[in-house]
Amino acid sequence: MRKTKLVLVVLCLIAVLVPFAAQAQDATAEATPVIGQDMMASCAAPASLSGTINVGAIFALSGAASVYGLSQQQAVNLAVQQMNDRGYLGSAKIAVQFEDSTGTAEQAINAMTKLTEDTSIVAVIGPTLSSEAVAADPVAQDAGVPVLGVSNTASNLRKNLGDFYHRDSLPEAVVIPGTIEQATTLLGLKNVGILYGNDDDFTLSGYDVFKQALADNNVNVVGEETFAKGDVDFNAQLTSLIGKNPDALVVSALAAEAVQIINQARQQGYKGPIIGGNGFNSPAVLKQAGDNAEGLIVGGAWNSGNPNPSQSSVDFVTAFQAANGGNTPDQFAAQAYTGAWLIGTAIRCADSTDHAAVNTALGQISDFETPLGSFSFDADGEPVHEPIAQIVQGGKFVPLAGVVAAQGMATPEATAAS
């Protein structure tokens, strides 16, 4: 009789516990991000990797460019934790050595030299700025160490820096033309003034692309003004441009200068749109500019409010917020997170820590589902995925296409058809 009761108790416990176990298993499955699942299927589990695999990361963790670098660091840490928890590299674990570039070319060179002289470093992520990459990445090329830029958007970097350089950040040459086309359609632009930094690779490249995109959309440039990195007073340039009554101000600047340009333009009474390059694409810019940033239009590689987000993007936002006190990630975080996964995937698919093997595997990544969308490298090591145009409303970036649809504004195709 006692045995019968014992069996009944055990059966009851099993009946109660099995559903909970199933629920726990389901919860675990739901918590596992989808990123990497397609690559786990296409690349066999590593057989030759073990121990700790060291990767370097160079970000602007102090100085004006830290508005980008700090979120990049948080995103890389998240990606590495996820890869290690999942056993993405088999029994091996990734460890990241972060170096602060301070947003300067000199310090970026020092950081790259330090990392590439360490023979245990398999690859380097960063540095943050294009100007830093132009200065520092030749050090890695000479050493034969793979480098993945995650926020470099100047033109022709791969061509100038060599075959050990890849980037997952869309160049301005890809993002800006679509932004100008949509802004012209939405706002009916005819005349604009241009303001740009004339001593930085990123801002100079952005200026060139803006100028060509405006010409392609038959928008007249009524005036051009320049500034230097570190300038804080833009009133003379803005007075000149605003005095020509432009339909919009087009600006190629980094974050520190971008904030001052926005604020000083509004202080002069300018109420029109400001169209910025990738340097404006940061929540920190919006926070510092406050209400003055309303109506700012910026192209980008990613937006958390994309009307049709991939599951990988949804997973990333949820995990980033959970790991960082509820803070919403920006584009720079999304690109850095994707970049860390790309490096991890290259190591997994190469099943090696050999620099050349990892670099080859990196360039062969194709149709990888990431927060940025389906991601591939082209034959020139450049990123391939869809960009997005954004406008600031209510203190945050929202997709410009959604605003156009909500306001019922006709597209050129619809206008032609009617």
C-alpha positions in Angstrom: 0.0 0.0 0.0 2.8 2.4 0.9 4.5 1.6 -2.5 1.2 2.3 -4.3 0.9 5.7 -2.6 4.6 6.5 -3.3 4.0 5.7 -7.0 0.9 7.9 -7.1 2.8 10.8 -5.4 5.7 10.4 -7.9 3.2 10.4 -10.8 1.5 13.5 -9.5 4.8 15.3 -9.2 5.8 14.3 -12.7 2.4 15.6 -14.0 3.0 18.9 -12.2 6.7 19.3 -13.0 6.7 18.3 -16.7 4.6 21.3 -17.8 6.8 23.6 -15.8 9.9 22.1 -17.4 8.4 22.5 -20.8 7.6 26.1 -20.1 11.1 26.7 -18.8 12.5 25.1 -22.0 10.2 27.2 -24.1 11.3 30.4 -22.2 14.9 29.5 -22.7 14.3 28.9 -26.4 12.5 32.3 -26.7 15.4 34.0 -24.9 17.9 32.7 -27.4 18.4 35.3 -30.1 17.8 34.2 -33.7 21.1 35.8 -34.9 23.7 33.2 -35.7 21.2 30.3 -36.2 21.6 30.4 -40.0 25.4 30.5 -39.7 25.3 27.6 -37.2 23.5 25.6 -39.9 25.9 26.6 -42.7 29.2 26.3 -40.8 29.9 23.1 -38.9 30.7 23.4 -35.2 34.3 24.3 -34.7 36.6 21.3 -34.1 39.9 23.1 -33.8 39.1 25.9 -31.4 39.6 25.9 -27.7 40.5 28.2 -24.7 40.2 31.9 -25.0 40.1 33.7 -28.3 41.2 37.3 -28.0 39.7 40.1 -30.2 40.6 43.8 -30.0 38.1 46.7 -30.1 39.1 50.3 -30.6 36.3 52.8 -29.8 36.2 56.4 -28.8 35.4 55.8 -25.1 36.2 59.4 -24.0 36.1 62.8 -25.7 33.5 64.2 -28.0 33.1 61.0 -30.1 32.3 58.9 -27.0 28.6 59.5 -27.8 29.2 56.8 -30.4 31.9 54.7 -28.8 30.3 53.9 -25.4 27.2 52.4 -27.0 29.5 50.4 -29.3 31.3 49.0 -26.4 28.0 48.0 -24.7 26.8 46.3 -27.9 30.0 44.3 -28.4 29.9 43.1 -24.8 26.3 41.9 -25.4 27.2 40.1 -28.6 30.2 38.4 -27.0 28.2 37.3 -24.0 25.5 35.8 -26.3 28.1 33.9 -28.4 29.9 32.6 -25.3 26.6 31.5 -23.6 25.5 29.7 -26.7 28.8 27.9 -27.4 29.0 29.6 -30.8 32.7 28.7 -31.0 32.4 25.3 -29.4 34.3 25.1 -26.2 36.2 28.3 -27.0 35.3 31.6 -25.6 35.8 35.1 -27.0 37.4 37.8 -24.8 37.5 41.4 -26.0 40.4 43.9 -25.2 39.0 47.4 -25.5 41.2 50.4 -26.3 40.2 54.0 -26.1 41.0 56.0 -29.3 39.7 59.2 -27.7 38.4 60.2 -31.1 41.9 61.2 -32.3 44.0 59.7 -35.1 47.2 59.7 -33.0 45.6 57.6 -30.2 43.9 55.3 -32.7 47.3 54.6 -34.2 48.7 53.8 -30.7 45.8 51.5 -29.9 46.1 49.7 -33.3 49.8 49.3 -32.8 49.3 47.8 -29.4 46.7 45.3 -30.5 48.4 44.2 -33.7 51.7 43.7 -31.8 49.9 41.2 -29.5 50.0 38.0 -31.5 47.1 36.6 -29.5 44.7 39.2 -31.0 42.8 37.5 -33.9 41.0 40.5 -35.3 40.2 44.1 -34.4 36.8 45.8 -34.4 36.8 49.6 -35.0 38.0 52.3 -34.7 35.0 54.5 -34.3 35.7 57.4 -36.7 36.6 57.3 -40.4 39.5 59.6 -39.8 40.8 57.3 -37.1 40.5 54.3 -39.5 42.4 56.2 -42.3 45.2 56.8 -39.9 45.3 53.5 -37.9 44.1 50.7 -40.2 47.3 50.7 -42.4 49.1 49.4 -39.3 46.8 46.4 -39.3 47.1 45.9 -43.0 50.9 45.8 -42.7 50.6 43.3 -39.8 48.1 41.2 -41.7 45.4 41.5 -39.0 41.7 41.6 -40.0 39.9 44.8 -39.1 36.2 45.3 -39.2 34.9 48.9 -39.2 31.5 49.2 -37.6 30.9 53.0 -38.0 33.3 54.1 -40.8 31.2 55.7 -43.6 33.7 57.7 -45.6 34.0 56.6 -49.3 36.6 54.3 -50.8 38.0 53.0 -47.5 38.5 49.4 -48.6 40.2 50.7 -51.8 42.6 52.9 -49.7 43.1 50.7 -46.7 43.7 47.2 -48.2 42.2 43.7 -48.3 42.4 43.1 -44.5 39.8 45.8 -44.0 36.0 45.2 -44.1 33.2 47.2 -42.7 29.5 46.6 -41.9 28.7 50.3 -41.8 27.0 51.6 -45.0 29.1 54.3 -46.6 27.6 57.8 -47.0 27.6 57.1 -50.7 24.9 54.5 -50.2 22.8 56.3 -47.5 22.8 59.9 -48.5 21.3 59.7 -52.0 18.2 57.9 -50.8 17.8 60.4 -48.0 18.1 63.4 -50.3 15.6 61.8 -52.8 13.0 61.2 -50.1 13.5 64.6 -48.5 13.2 66.3 -51.9 9.9 64.4 -52.5 8.6 65.2 -49.0 9.6 68.8 -48.7 9.7 69.9 -52.3 13.3 71.1 -52.0 14.5 73.5 -54.7 17.3 75.5 -53.0 19.6 74.5 -50.1 22.6 75.8 -48.3 25.5 73.5 -47.4 27.7 73.6 -44.3 30.5 71.0 -43.9 33.7 70.3 -42.0 36.7 70.7 -44.3 39.4 69.0 -42.3 38.0 65.5 -41.6 37.8 62.5 -44.0 34.2 61.7 -42.9 32.8 65.2 -43.3 34.6 65.8 -46.6 33.3 62.5 -48.0 29.8 63.4 -46.8 30.0 66.8 -48.5 31.0 65.2 -51.8 28.1 62.7 -51.7 25.6 65.4 -50.6 26.7 67.7 -53.5 26.2 64.9 -56.1 22.9 63.7 -54.6 21.5 67.3 -54.7 22.6 67.6 -58.3 21.0 64.3 -59.2 17.7 65.5 -57.7 17.9 68.9 -59.4 18.2 70.8 -56.1 20.2 74.1 -56.4 22.9 74.9 -53.9 22.6 78.6 -53.1 25.7 78.8 -50.8 28.4 76.8 -49.2 30.3 77.4 -45.9 32.9 75.4 -44.0 34.3 74.9 -40.5 37.0 72.9 -38.7 36.7 70.1 -36.2 36.6 71.6 -32.7 34.9 74.8 -33.8 32.1 76.0 -31.5 30.8 79.2 -33.1 29.0 78.7 -36.4 27.0 81.9 -36.4 28.8 83.6 -39.2 28.4 80.7 -41.6 24.8 80.2 -40.6 24.0 83.9 -41.0 25.3 83.8 -44.5 23.4 80.6 -45.5 20.1 81.5 -43.8 20.2 84.9 -45.4 19.9 83.2 -48.8 16.5 81.8 -47.8 17.2 78.1 -48.4 14.5 75.4 -48.3 16.8 73.4 -46.1 20.3 73.4 -44.6 22.4 70.4 -45.6 25.2 69.7 -43.1 28.1 67.2 -43.0 29.4 67.2 -39.4 30.4 65.0 -36.4 28.3 65.0 -33.3 30.0 67.7 -31.3 29.7 70.2 -34.1 26.3 69.0 -35.2 24.7 69.9 -31.8 26.0 73.4 -31.9 25.0 73.9 -35.5 21.4 72.8 -34.8 21.1 75.0 -31.7 22.7 78.1 -33.3 20.6 77.8 -36.4 17.4 77.7 -34.3 18.7 80.5 -32.1 18.9 82.6 -35.3 15.3 81.9 -36.0 15.7 79.3 -38.7 12.7 77.0 -38.6 13.3 75.0 -41.7 14.6 71.5 -42.1 18.2 70.5 -41.4 19.5 67.4 -43.3 22.5 65.8 -41.7 24.9 63.1 -42.5 25.7 60.0 -40.3 27.4 62.2 -37.6 23.9 63.4 -36.6 22.6 59.9 -36.2 22.9 59.5 -32.4 20.4 59.8 -29.5 23.0 62.0 -27.8 22.7 64.6 -30.5 19.0 64.7 -30.1 19.3 64.9 -26.3 21.7 67.7 -26.4 19.8 69.6 -29.0 16.4 69.1 -27.4 13.4 70.6 -29.2 15.8 72.2 -31.7 16.3 68.8 -33.3 12.7 68.4 -34.3 12.4 67.9 -38.0 16.1 66.9 -38.4 16.4 64.5 -41.3 19.2 61.9 -41.3 19.8 58.7 -43.3 20.9 55.6 -41.5 21.6 51.9 -41.6 19.1 51.0 -38.9 16.2 52.3 -36.9 14.6 50.5 -33.9 11.2 51.8 -35.1 11.5 50.2 -38.6 7.9 49.4 -39.6 9.0 45.9 -40.6 11.8 44.9 -38.2 13.5 41.6 -38.5 13.3 39.2 -35.6 17.0 39.7 -35.0 16.4 43.4 -34.7 13.6 42.9 -32.1 15.8 40.4 -30.2 18.7 42.9 -30.2 16.7 45.8 -28.8 15.2 43.6 -26.1 18.5 42.2 -25.0 20.3 45.6 -25.2 17.7 47.3 -23.0 17.8 44.4 -20.5 21.6 44.6 -20.3 21.8 48.4 -20.2 19.2 49.7 -17.8 16.4 50.1 -20.4 18.4 52.4 -22.7 17.4 52.0 -26.3 20.3 51.2 -28.7 21.2 53.5 -31.5 22.5 52.7 -35.0 26.1 52.6 -33.8 25.2 50.0 -31.2 23.4 47.9 -33.9 26.4 48.0 -36.2 28.8 47.2 -33.4 26.7 44.3 -32.2 26.4 43.0 -35.8 30.2 43.5 -36.2 31.0 41.4 -33.2 28.8 38.6 -34.5 30.5 38.9 -37.9 33.9 38.4 -36.4 32.7 35.5 -34.3 31.1 34.0 -37.4 34.3 34.4 -39.4 36.3 32.6 -36.6 33.6 29.8 -36.4 33.5 29.3 -40.2 37.3 29.4 -40.6 37.6 27.0 -37.6 40.9 28.8 -37.0 42.5 31.8 -35.4 44.9 32.3 -38.3 44.6 35.9 -39.4 44.5 35.2 -43.1 41.9 32.4 -42.7 39.7 34.5 -40.5 39.9 37.4 -43.0 39.0 35.2 -45.9 36.0 33.7 -44.0 34.8 37.2 -43.0 34.7 38.3 -46.7 32.7 35.2 -47.6 29.8 35.9 -45.2 26.6 36.2 -47.1 22.8 36.4 -46.4 23.5 36.6 -42.6 20.3 37.6 -40.7 21.3 40.5 -38.4 19.6 43.5 -36.8 20.6 45.4 -39.9 18.7 43.0 -42.1 20.0 40.3 -44.4 23.7 41.1 -44.5 26.4 40.3 -47.0 29.8 41.6 -48.1 30.3 42.3 -51.8 33.4 41.4 -53.8 35.1 44.6 -52.5 34.5 43.9 -48.9 31.7 46.5 -48.7 28.4 45.9 -46.8 25.2 45.1 -48.6 21.9 45.7 -46.9 19.1 48.2 -47.1 19.5 51.8 -45.6 16.7 53.8 -44.0 15.8 57.5 -44.0 14.7 59.0 -40.7 13.2 62.2 -39.3 13.1 63.4 -35.7 9.6 63.6 -34.2 8.9 63.8 -30.5 12.6 63.7 -29.7 13.4 60.5 -31.5 14.3 59.2 -34.9 11.3 57.6 -36.8 11.3 56.2 -40.4 10.7 59.0 -42.9 8.7 56.7 -45.1 6.2 56.1 -42.3 5.8 59.9 -41.9 5.2 60.3 -45.6 2.6 57.6 -45.6 0.9 58.9 -42.5 0.6 62.4 -44.0 -0.7 61.0 -47.3 2.0 62.6 -49.4 2.2 61.3 -52.9 5.3 59.5 -54.2 6.7 60.6 -57.6 5.4 57.3 -59.1 1.9 58.0 -57.8 2.0 61.6 -59.1 3.2 60.4 -62.5 0.4 57.8 -62.7 -2.3 60.4 -61.8 
